[in-house]
Amino acid sequence: MGSSLLKFYPSVLQTIRYLDQHLSTLSVPPSWTIEEVLVDSEQAFLVNDSEYSQPLCTAVQIALVDLMARWGVKAAATIGHSSGKASKSS
């Protein structure tokens, strides 16, 4: 879904690139970009790892909210959920 959005909606690509730019300013930035993981089919397996899936999912959700706002659909509220695994402590 993310790669299709990037392909058909330039504003989604703009949002993703903005988010990538922001991530690059972290004290320990990721060694990958949201755009490259969404576009490169050989990296598709990375979405199974929470290190990638959480920022990717959040980025796509932000891009969708931005896209809908451009269409005049203003969200009154947005919600999300954790996509991480619960760890068991002994």
Legacy VTK file of the C-alpha trace (Angstrom):
# vtk DataFile Version 3.0
C-alpha trace
ASCII
DATASET POLYDATA
POINTS 90 float
0.000 0.000 0.000
2.740 2.456 0.925
4.606 2.050 -2.344
1.401 2.560 -4.349
0.618 5.728 -2.425
4.124 7.037 -3.148
3.709 6.227 -6.834
0.289 7.812 -7.372
0.248 10.728 -4.917
3.195 13.157 -5.017
2.056 14.724 -1.732
2.499 11.366 0.000
6.061 11.173 -1.303
6.610 14.715 -0.042
5.359 13.756 3.439
7.503 10.607 3.534
10.593 12.565 2.508
9.860 15.156 5.197
9.577 12.389 7.799
12.819 10.796 6.550
14.525 14.168 6.877
13.265 14.488 10.439
14.437 10.968 11.347
17.890 11.790 9.989
18.262 14.477 12.682
17.990 11.987 15.553
21.075 11.496 17.685
21.151 7.917 16.387
19.399 8.082 13.013
18.251 4.924 11.252
20.589 3.509 8.606
17.591 3.247 6.256
14.887 5.573 4.980
11.152 5.096 5.024
11.040 5.784 1.300
13.635 3.143 0.380
11.992 0.440 2.485
8.539 1.192 1.070
9.759 1.285 -2.542
12.341 -1.516 -2.604
10.525 -4.851 -2.893
13.702 -6.671 -1.824
13.426 -4.936 1.562
9.731 -5.823 2.043
10.635 -8.482 4.617
11.810 -5.704 6.963
8.204 -4.820 7.824
8.129 -7.960 9.988
10.626 -6.357 12.383
9.212 -3.778 14.824
12.305 -1.585 14.362
10.976 -0.951 10.862
7.244 -1.679 11.114
6.470 0.886 13.811
8.007 3.911 12.037
6.767 2.698 8.630
3.197 2.250 9.842
3.234 5.626 11.588
4.686 7.325 8.504
2.038 5.853 6.193
-0.699 6.896 8.622
0.663 10.470 8.787
0.900 10.573 4.994
-2.721 9.386 4.693
-3.953 12.050 7.126
-2.010 14.692 5.175
-3.424 13.407 1.873
-6.983 13.453 3.160
-6.460 16.996 4.503
-5.413 18.054 0.977
-8.722 16.613 -0.217
-10.590 18.663 2.379
-11.177 15.805 4.797
-10.132 17.099 8.204
-9.763 14.543 10.965
-11.293 15.576 14.288
-9.034 13.037 15.975
-6.685 10.224 15.078
-5.690 7.136 17.028
-3.203 4.342 16.630
-2.128 1.178 18.328
1.103 -0.466 19.252
2.535 -2.820 16.664
5.276 -4.055 18.964
5.539 -7.374 20.681
4.969 -7.754 24.382
8.051 -9.193 25.999
7.876 -11.685 28.803
10.070 -11.085 31.802
11.195 -13.949 33.990
LINES 1 91
90 0 1 2 3 4 5 6 7 8 9 10 11 12 13 14 15 16 17 18 19 20 21 22 23 24 25 26 27 28 29 30 31 32 33 34 35 36 37 38 39 40 41 42 43 44 45 46 47 48 49 50 51 52 53 54 55 56 57 58 59 60 61 62 63 64 65 66 67 68 69 70 71 72 73 74 75 76 77 78 79 80 81 82 83 84 85 86 87 88 89
